[in-house]
Amino acid sequence: MAEEFDFQEQEEQELFEHLRIEADKGQALLRLDKFLMNRVENTSRNRIQNAIAADSVLVNGKIVKANYKVKPLDVITVLLPDPPRDTEVYPENIPLTIVHEDDDVLLVNKEAGMVVHPGYNNYTGTLVNALTYHLNQLPTMPGNTGRPGLVHRIDKDTSGLLVIAKNEWAMTYLAKQFFEHSIERKYVALVWGDLPEDGTVTGFIGRNLKDRRIMDMYDSEDKGKWSVTHYRVLERLGYVTLIECELETGRTHQIRTHMKSIGHPLFSDELYGGSKIVKGTVFNKYKQFVHNCFEILPRQALHARSLGFLHPRTKEMVNFEVPLPEDFQQALDKWRSYSTTMDQQS
């Protein structure tokens, strides 16, 4: 069973910069693969061409073909799915908010700002570093190197629940549920605009061709992975709406990408256009109010509130839920107050 689990099923693999080369001012036009053969040691032309075909080589931040002609001052970067260092995880004594723990699983309420696992520019201070300190011999699986105990993750600036497997049996059992999309995951999000009704967003999610940090929606499976998010309206607050999102799939930035694609980006989500005023009035008082909310909640308004799964030991369904963190709650309360004032004036 362990061999069948592909950690990429839960997230589009992160890409890490391994090499950056700037072409000289006097660089003659030269095919990209030949250019890299001349500049990269201990490699073959076949490996370079495979990397280019896999969209792992960018020129000036854009995907190109192997026959691209390198020009003076072009910046060539090589991105690979593994961080450019060893995969050893170093234990760190970082406090954790533990929601539940038994012999098989650990439920953690991750605070916003904490990276889940070590990676490029984030080798310390992660959830995995903390887990490695608090627990001994966390399991790993094929495709999960450097991420002991993890069967899923949430973004750095998303708060909420994560389940960690404490042994190989638990990891295999949980991984199967994630693979089969039988895990029950519900998020709370504050989005821009007044959503007309409950709904479902589907489509293929893949990396943006110009900015590899963000994801985009595509219309074919050769450009991305299938994704499904169900959402329902919890509370209408004028220019923003509080919603609950239930995931069928678990793609990188899935909710953030889906909500942006239907014109309702997450409030305060800088990467996906939510950190500017998307809806509302032109009055300075309103602009100041929104910016005050941004200061209270300087990250995307997204919280992994509940998690349900079949327990590896008992085979019974268990459900866990955590409240909104303080920053999200404060921003929400301000919008509630503003919305009430608007209703009274109308």
Buried (B, 14 or more C-beta within 10 A) or exposed (E): EBEEBBBBBBBBBBBBBBBEBEBEEEBEEBBBBBBBBEEBEEEEEEEBBEBBEEBBBBBEEEBBEBEBBBEEEBEBBBBBBBBEEEEEBEBBEBEBEEBEBBEBBBBBBBBBEBBBBBBBEBBEEBBBBBBBBBBEEBBBBEBBEBBBBBBBBBBBBBBBBBBBBBBBBBBBBBBBBBBEBEBBBBBBBBBBBBBEEEEEBEBBBBBEBEEBEBBBBBEEEEBBBEBBBBBBBEEEBBBBBBBBBBBBBBBBBBBBBBBBBBEBBBBBBBBBBBBEBBBBEEEEEBEEBBEEBBEBBBBBBBBBBBBBBBBBEEEEEBEBEBEBBEBBBEBBEBBBEBBEEBEEEE
